[in-house]
Amino acid sequence: MEAIAEAQTVIVGNGGRVAIPAEILESLRIVPGTRLMLRVYGTRLIIDPATAKLIDSMQGRFAGGPSMADELQRDRREEDKKW
C-alpha cells in the first residue's frame, strides 16, 4: 500500500484527543461527523473511516471478550487516580 501523505507527528491532547492534519482529512474525505474505526495491531494504531462494509467485517470479532466500554472506563478511573 502506498502512502498518500507524508508522515506527520501529532500530540495527544486532553481526553485523548488527536487532531488529524487537514491534508490527511482531505485525502481520505473525512469530514466532521465521520465515524472512525480504531484498531490496534501490536504497537500500531490503525484508523479507518467506518464504512458499512468495514463495520460488517468487524461484526462479532470481539464477541465473548471483555467489554471495550468497561475497559475504557476502568482505564479512565486509573488515570483519574494519578491526578
VENJOSUL-V188609 format. One record per backbone hydrogen bond with DSSP energy under -0.5 kcal/mol. CO is the residue of the C=O (numbers start at 1). NH is the residue of the N-H. E is the energy in kcal/mol with one decimal. If there is no record, write none. Layout:
co->(CO CO)
nh->(NH NH)
e->(E E)
//
This chain:
co->(13 14 17 18 19 21 21 22 23 24 25 26 29 31 35 37 39 41 44 44 46 48 49 51 52 53 54 55 58 60 62 67 68 69 70 71 72 73 74 75 76 77 78 79 79 80)
nh->(16 17 13 20 21 24 25 26 27 28 30 29 31 34 50 48 46 44 41 46 39 37 51 55 56 57 58 59 61 63 65 71 72 73 74 75 76 77 78 79 80 81 82 82 83 83)
e->(-1.7 -1.3 -3.6 -0.6 -0.5 -0.7 -2.2 -2.9 -2.1 -1.8 -2.7 -0.9 -0.6 -2.5 -3.1 -2.4 -3.4 -2.5 -2.5 -0.6 -2.3 -3.4 -1.9 -2.6 -2.6 -1.9 -1.3 -1.0 -2.3 -1.3 -2.0 -2.4 -2.4 -2.5 -2.4 -2.4 -2.6 -2.4 -2.1 -2.3 -2.5 -1.8 -1.0 -0.6 -0.8 -0.8)
//
